[in-house]
């Protein structure tokens, strides 16, 4: 089996977060091409390890094995067969065609696309490894999940390197109702004007995701540090290489940085879950959680950031309770003039209920739910003037 030196890779992302993922990749030193739902880049095996470990806002890292026109099943078969599977799949590998997706294409039957693609890969490997046709290949080794995506009659064939989606950081002991995904929370923090030297409050913290992700950003902890990835089981990925990427990540973390991060929730059970999650992430001494009603939020601190994913329509509260909550939010946050507020909700009437038009609004998707990030920027106050303000 000949090892590939470099790969075409894609980091997949939720709609609206592609630019955030692109920026993260550029900060890691990769040249990027931002597309719908994904960011394309080139890299070696080390890049696969590094991006899985470090990308906060992405969903998965996939290898692009090839792209070709596929208007008929024959074209699909020949296109998949022509790809260099011998450079990826060792003898004995498990290689399910785990996903097929057809959009605006002549080929629409996704189960057939999966079956024909599988047949083509099998035939290629039988030929390469000199196995007789008709004798099934033993699939007992490491798993390489293959995906086939056909958009406008063009097929893209990918291998998933990640395994469970990157939002699964490994610290969630429990999550309560309708939580925000970890990578979505990290992306919103990156879209906000929060920096680790500013106070951060999440007044509707639920299971604590925003606060924990902020602490990880503030301390430069790699988000994938406490989990495993699919590629680690592959025989052409060196264990020493992966360990060196992990060791390097560990050395970049700054556990001594002082952070001011607080999460509050009216529900004491959620506060206990948030504390347990912070403990699991090793951040119980970094993030403060307390039971408190949103209306009781007061602070003398300045230039802080409030981030909130309040319960909305589809999520836990009835309409009247939501209206009251948004109204109380507006009244409670109004005195905090130097604080910026970032509020995520699917309620299109949010601004009128909150009582103020947002400075900026950004459309995102939390799973399949369309949501907006309403952004209110605080008045800038220099720290030297802060004493006069208080």
Secondary structure as UniProt FT lines:
FT   STRAND          7..12
FT   TURN            15..16
FT   HELIX           18..27
FT   TURN            28..29
FT   STRAND          33..35
FT   TURN            36..37
FT   STRAND          38..43
FT   HELIX           45..54
FT   STRAND          60..69
FT   HELIX           73..81
FT   HELIX           85..87
FT   TURN            91..92
FT   STRAND          97..103
FT   HELIX           110..128
FT   TURN            129..130
FT   TURN            133..134
FT   STRAND          145..151
FT   TURN            152..153
FT   STRAND          154..160
FT   TURN            166..167
FT   HELIX           182..191
FT   TURN            192..193
FT   TURN            196..197
FT   STRAND          200..202
FT   TURN            203..204
FT   TURN            206..207
FT   HELIX           209..218
FT   TURN            219..220
FT   TURN            223..226
FT   HELIX           230..233
FT   TURN            235..236
FT   HELIX           239..252
FT   TURN            255..256
FT   STRAND          261..265
FT   HELIX           268..280
FT   TURN            281..282
FT   TURN            284..286
FT   STRAND          287..291
FT   HELIX           294..296
FT   STRAND          305..308
FT   TURN            313..314
FT   HELIX           319..334
FT   TURN            337..338
FT   STRAND          340..345
FT   TURN            348..349
FT   HELIX           350..354
FT   STRAND          360..366
FT   TURN            367..368
FT   STRAND          369..376
FT   HELIX           383..389
//
